[in-house]
Amino acid sequence: MISETSAGDASRLEWRKSSYSDSSNSNECVEVATAPGATHVRDSKNLRGPQLTFGEDAWAGFVPYAGGR
């Protein structure tokens, strides 16, 4: 996993929220964008703030882990 201190070139990414997001409280969600070889994650209430970038293998391991929580 790579931790980035700013959104950088995030304007070129297509960000998506989970279909499980609670539309009545959109402040409690993360957004995900995919790019070749990487998945980016950011806080939906701080779009210009820090984001996490996962490589393919790290993301493949993270998703089942987070889904079990």
N, CA, C and O atoms as a GROMACS GRO file, in nm:
protein
  276
    1MET      N    1   0.084  -0.117   0.000
    1MET     CA    2   0.000   0.000   0.000
    1MET      C    3   0.088   0.123   0.000
    1MET      O    4   0.193   0.127   0.065
    2ILE      N    5   0.046   0.224  -0.073
    2ILE     CA    6   0.116   0.351  -0.079
    2ILE      C    7   0.028   0.457  -0.017
    2ILE      O    8  -0.089   0.468  -0.055
    3SER      N    9   0.078   0.533   0.075
    3SER     CA   10   0.001   0.641   0.134
    3SER      C   11   0.044   0.771   0.070
    3SER      O   12   0.161   0.808   0.075
    4GLU      N   13  -0.051   0.842   0.010
    4GLU     CA   14  -0.020   0.968  -0.055
    4GLU      C   15  -0.069   1.082   0.032
    4GLU      O   16  -0.171   1.069   0.100
    5THR      N   17   0.003   1.193   0.033
    5THR     CA   18  -0.034   1.305   0.119
    5THR      C   19  -0.131   1.401   0.054
    5THR      O   20  -0.187   1.487   0.122
    6SER      N   21  -0.154   1.389  -0.076
    6SER     CA   22  -0.253   1.474  -0.141
    6SER      C   23  -0.318   1.395  -0.253
    6SER      O   24  -0.267   1.291  -0.296
    7ALA      N   25  -0.429   1.445  -0.301
    7ALA     CA   26  -0.503   1.376  -0.406
    7ALA      C   27  -0.428   1.379  -0.538
    7ALA      O   28  -0.458   1.301  -0.628
    8GLY      N   29  -0.332   1.469  -0.552
    8GLY     CA   30  -0.249   1.472  -0.672
    8GLY      C   31  -0.332   1.485  -0.798
    8GLY      O   32  -0.404   1.583  -0.815
    9ASP      N   33  -0.322   1.388  -0.887
    9ASP     CA   34  -0.390   1.391  -1.015
    9ASP      C   35  -0.525   1.320  -1.008
    9ASP      O   36  -0.569   1.261  -1.106
   10ALA      N   37  -0.590   1.325  -0.894
   10ALA     CA   38  -0.715   1.254  -0.873
   10ALA      C   39  -0.828   1.304  -0.962
   10ALA      O   40  -0.928   1.235  -0.979
   11SER      N   41  -0.813   1.422  -1.020
   11SER     CA   42  -0.919   1.476  -1.105
   11SER      C   43  -0.940   1.391  -1.230
   11SER      O   44  -1.047   1.395  -1.289
   12ARG      N   45  -0.841   1.314  -1.269
   12ARG     CA   46  -0.852   1.228  -1.387
   12ARG      C   47  -0.917   1.094  -1.357
   12ARG      O   48  -0.951   1.019  -1.448
   13LEU      N   49  -0.933   1.063  -1.231
   13LEU     CA   50  -0.990   0.934  -1.192
   13LEU      C   51  -1.141   0.940  -1.187
   13LEU      O   52  -1.199   1.046  -1.161
   14GLU      N   53  -1.205   0.827  -1.212
   14GLU     CA   54  -1.350   0.818  -1.200
   14GLU      C   55  -1.382   0.753  -1.065
   14GLU      O   56  -1.365   0.633  -1.048
   15TRP      N   57  -1.429   0.834  -0.971
   15TRP     CA   58  -1.454   0.790  -0.834
   15TRP      C   59  -1.594   0.733  -0.822
   15TRP      O   60  -1.688   0.785  -0.881
   16ARG      N   61  -1.606   0.626  -0.743
   16ARG     CA   62  -1.735   0.559  -0.719
   16ARG      C   63  -1.753   0.534  -0.570
   16ARG      O   64  -1.657   0.508  -0.498
   17LYS      N   65  -1.879   0.543  -0.526
   17LYS     CA   66  -1.913   0.506  -0.389
   17LYS      C   67  -1.976   0.369  -0.391
   17LYS      O   68  -2.030   0.325  -0.492
   18SER      N   69  -1.970   0.303  -0.280
   18SER     CA   70  -2.031   0.171  -0.266
   18SER      C   71  -2.182   0.179  -0.279
   18SER      O   72  -2.244   0.278  -0.238
   19SER      N   73  -2.241   0.076  -0.336
   19SER     CA   74  -2.388   0.070  -0.342
   19SER      C   75  -2.446   0.053  -0.202
   19SER      O   76  -2.566   0.071  -0.183
   20TYR      N   77  -2.363   0.018  -0.105
   20TYR     CA   78  -2.407   0.003   0.034
   20TYR      C   79  -2.404   0.135   0.110
   20TYR      O   80  -2.442   0.139   0.227
   21SER      N   81  -2.359   0.243   0.045
   21SER     CA   82  -2.354   0.373   0.113
   21SER      C   83  -2.493   0.416   0.154
   21SER      O   84  -2.589   0.399   0.079
   22ASP      N   85  -2.502   0.471   0.271
   22ASP     CA   86  -2.629   0.519   0.323
   22ASP      C   87  -2.655   0.658   0.266
   22ASP      O   88  -2.588   0.754   0.304
   23SER      N   89  -2.750   0.670   0.176
   23SER     CA   90  -2.777   0.798   0.112
   23SER      C   91  -2.827   0.904   0.209
   23SER      O   92  -2.818   1.023   0.179
   24SER      N   93  -2.878   0.865   0.324
   24SER     CA   94  -2.924   0.963   0.422
   24SER      C   95  -2.809   1.028   0.498
   24SER      O   96  -2.827   1.132   0.561
   25ASN      N   97  -2.690   0.967   0.493
   25ASN     CA   98  -2.574   1.022   0.560
   25ASN      C   99  -2.451   1.001   0.472
   25ASN      O  100  -2.369   0.913   0.499
   26SER      N  101  -2.440   1.081   0.368
   26SER     CA  102  -2.333   1.061   0.270
   26SER      C  103  -2.196   1.100   0.324
   26SER      O  104  -2.096   1.084   0.254
   27ASN      N  105  -2.189   1.152   0.447
   27ASN     CA  106  -2.060   1.189   0.504
   27ASN      C  107  -1.984   1.070   0.560
   27ASN      O  108  -1.869   1.086   0.603
   28GLU      N  109  -2.042   0.953   0.560
   28GLU     CA  110  -1.976   0.835   0.615
   28GLU      C  111  -1.947   0.736   0.505
   28GLU      O  112  -1.998   0.624   0.507
   29CYS      N  113  -1.866   0.775   0.411
   29CYS     CA  114  -1.839   0.688   0.297
   29CYS      C  115  -1.699   0.713   0.244
   29CYS      O  116  -1.642   0.821   0.261
   30VAL      N  117  -1.645   0.614   0.182
   30VAL     CA  118  -1.522   0.628   0.107
   30VAL      C  119  -1.555   0.612  -0.040
   30VAL      O  120  -1.658   0.554  -0.076
   31GLU      N  121  -1.468   0.663  -0.124
   31GLU     CA  122  -1.482   0.650  -0.268
   31GLU      C  123  -1.362   0.574  -0.320
   31GLU      O  124  -1.253   0.583  -0.265
   32VAL      N  125  -1.384   0.501  -0.428
   32VAL     CA  126  -1.280   0.418  -0.488
   32VAL      C  127  -1.269   0.451  -0.635
   32VAL      O  128  -1.370   0.472  -0.703
   33ALA      N  129  -1.147   0.456  -0.685
   33ALA     CA  130  -1.121   0.476  -0.828
   33ALA      C  131  -1.013   0.377  -0.870
   33ALA      O  132  -0.917   0.354  -0.796
   34THR      N  133  -1.029   0.319  -0.986
   34THR     CA  134  -0.929   0.225  -1.035
   34THR      C  135  -0.849   0.287  -1.149
   34THR      O  136  -0.901   0.368  -1.227
   35ALA      N  137  -0.725   0.247  -1.157
   35ALA     CA  138  -0.635   0.287  -1.263
   35ALA      C  139  -0.550   0.164  -1.296
   35ALA      O  140  -0.546   0.070  -1.216
   36PRO      N  141  -0.485   0.162  -1.408
   36PRO     CA  142  -0.402   0.045  -1.438
   36PRO      C  143  -0.301   0.016  -1.326
   36PRO      O  144  -0.215   0.098  -1.296
   37GLY      N  145  -0.314  -0.101  -1.265
   37GLY     CA  146  -0.221  -0.145  -1.162
   37GLY      C  147  -0.245  -0.088  -1.024
   37GLY      O  148  -0.167  -0.116  -0.932
   38ALA      N  149  -0.352  -0.009  -1.005
   38ALA     CA  150  -0.372   0.054  -0.874
   38ALA      C  151  -0.520   0.079  -0.847
   38ALA      O  152  -0.600   0.097  -0.939
   39THR      N  153  -0.555   0.080  -0.718
   39THR     CA  154  -0.688   0.121  -0.672
   39THR      C  155  -0.668   0.232  -0.571
   39THR      O  156  -0.590   0.218  -0.477
   40HIS      N  157  -0.738   0.343  -0.590
   40HIS     CA  158  -0.726   0.459  -0.504
   40HIS      C  159  -0.850   0.468  -0.415
   40HIS      O  160  -0.962   0.439  -0.458
   41VAL      N  161  -0.829   0.508  -0.290
   41VAL     CA  162  -0.938   0.521  -0.194
   41VAL      C  163  -0.926   0.657  -0.126
   41VAL      O  164  -0.817   0.698  -0.086
   42ARG      N  165  -1.039   0.727  -0.114
   42ARG     CA  166  -1.039   0.857  -0.047
   42ARG      C  167  -1.165   0.873   0.038
   42ARG      O  168  -1.263   0.800   0.019
   43ASP      N  169  -1.161   0.966   0.129
   43ASP     CA  170  -1.274   1.000   0.216
   43ASP      C  171  -1.369   1.090   0.137
   43ASP      O  172  -1.326   1.192   0.083
   44SER      N  173  -1.496   1.054   0.130
   44SER     CA  174  -1.591   1.131   0.049
   44SER      C  175  -1.617   1.272   0.103
   44SER      O  176  -1.667   1.357   0.030
   45LYS      N  177  -1.585   1.297   0.229
   45LYS     CA  178  -1.608   1.432   0.282
   45LYS      C  179  -1.483   1.520   0.274
   45LYS      O  180  -1.487   1.636   0.314
   46ASN      N  181  -1.373   1.466   0.223
   46ASN     CA  182  -1.250   1.543   0.207
   46ASN      C  183  -1.187   1.506   0.072
   46ASN      O  184  -1.084   1.440   0.067
   47LEU      N  185  -1.250   1.549  -0.036
   47LEU     CA  186  -1.210   1.508  -0.170
   47LEU      C  187  -1.069   1.550  -0.208
   47LEU      O  188  -1.004   1.482  -0.287
   48ARG      N  189  -1.020   1.658  -0.154
   48ARG     CA  190  -0.884   1.705  -0.186
   48ARG      C  191  -0.781   1.657  -0.085
   48ARG      O  192  -0.662   1.689  -0.096
   49GLY      N  193  -0.826   1.582   0.015
   49GLY     CA  194  -0.737   1.535   0.120
   49GLY      C  195  -0.656   1.414   0.077
   49GLY      O  196  -0.652   1.379  -0.041
   50PRO      N  197  -0.593   1.351   0.172
   50PRO     CA  198  -0.510   1.235   0.144
   50PRO      C  199  -0.590   1.119   0.085
   50PRO      O  200  -0.711   1.107   0.108
   51GLN      N  201  -0.522   1.037   0.011
   51GLN     CA  202  -0.584   0.915  -0.041
   51GLN      C  203  -0.485   0.801  -0.026
   51GLN      O  204  -0.364   0.822  -0.017
   52LEU      N  205  -0.538   0.683  -0.024
   52LEU     CA  206  -0.455   0.563  -0.020
   52LEU      C  207  -0.454   0.503  -0.160
   52LEU      O  208  -0.553   0.508  -0.231
   53THR      N  209  -0.340   0.447  -0.197
   53THR     CA  210  -0.328   0.379  -0.325
   53THR      C  211  -0.277   0.239  -0.298
   53THR      O  212  -0.173   0.220  -0.237
   54PHE      N  213  -0.353   0.141  -0.346
   54PHE     CA  214  -0.319   0.000  -0.329
   54PHE      C  215  -0.274  -0.057  -0.462
   54PHE      O  216  -0.336  -0.030  -0.565
   55GLY      N  217  -0.167  -0.135  -0.461
   55GLY     CA  218  -0.130  -0.213  -0.578
   55GLY      C  219  -0.230  -0.327  -0.596
   55GLY      O  220  -0.311  -0.352  -0.507
   56GLU      N  221  -0.225  -0.394  -0.708
   56GLU     CA  222  -0.323  -0.500  -0.738
   56GLU      C  223  -0.326  -0.609  -0.632
   56GLU      O  224  -0.434  -0.648  -0.586
   57ASP      N  225  -0.210  -0.659  -0.591
   57ASP     CA  226  -0.204  -0.766  -0.492
   57ASP      C  227  -0.253  -0.720  -0.356
   57ASP      O  228  -0.324  -0.794  -0.287
   58ALA      N  229  -0.215  -0.598  -0.316
   58ALA     CA  230  -0.259  -0.545  -0.187
   58ALA      C  231  -0.411  -0.526  -0.185
   58ALA      O  232  -0.475  -0.557  -0.085
   59TRP      N  233  -0.469  -0.477  -0.295
   59TRP     CA  234  -0.614  -0.457  -0.300
   59TRP      C  235  -0.686  -0.591  -0.296
   59TRP      O  236  -0.787  -0.605  -0.228
   60ALA      N  237  -0.634  -0.688  -0.369
   60ALA     CA  238  -0.695  -0.822  -0.371
   60ALA      C  239  -0.695  -0.884  -0.231
   60ALA      O  240  -0.786  -0.959  -0.198
   61GLY      N  241  -0.597  -0.853  -0.149
   61GLY     CA  242  -0.593  -0.903  -0.012
   61GLY      C  243  -0.677  -0.820   0.083
   61GLY      O  244  -0.732  -0.873   0.180
   62PHE      N  245  -0.688  -0.690   0.057
   62PHE     CA  246  -0.761  -0.600   0.145
   62PHE      C  247  -0.912  -0.620   0.137
   62PHE      O  248  -0.980  -0.619   0.240
   63VAL      N  249  -0.966  -0.639   0.019
   63VAL     CA  250  -1.112  -0.647   0.002
   63VAL      C  251  -1.174  -0.759   0.085
   63VAL      O  252  -1.270  -0.732   0.157
   64PRO      N  253  -1.125  -0.883   0.079
   64PRO     CA  254  -1.186  -0.986   0.162
   64PRO      C  255  -1.168  -0.958   0.312
   64PRO      O  256  -1.256  -0.990   0.393
   65TYR      N  257  -1.054  -0.899   0.349
   65TYR     CA  258  -1.031  -0.865   0.488
   65TYR      C  259  -1.134  -0.763   0.536
   65TYR      O  260  -1.197  -0.782   0.640
   66ALA      N  261  -1.152  -0.654   0.460
   66ALA     CA  262  -1.247  -0.549   0.499
   66ALA      C  263  -1.391  -0.601   0.495
   66ALA      O  264  -1.473  -0.562   0.578
   67GLY      N  265  -1.421  -0.687   0.402
   67GLY     CA  266  -1.557  -0.742   0.391
   67GLY      C  267  -1.595  -0.828   0.509
   67GLY      O  268  -1.714  -0.843   0.538
   68GLY      N  269  -1.498  -0.884   0.578
   68GLY     CA  270  -1.525  -0.968   0.694
   68GLY      C  271  -1.540  -0.891   0.823
   68GLY      O  272  -1.562  -0.951   0.928
   69ARG      N  273  -1.529  -0.759   0.817
   69ARG     CA  274  -1.536  -0.675   0.938
   69ARG      C  275  -1.675  -0.624   0.962
   69ARG      O  276  -1.698  -0.552   1.059
   0.00000   0.00000   0.00000
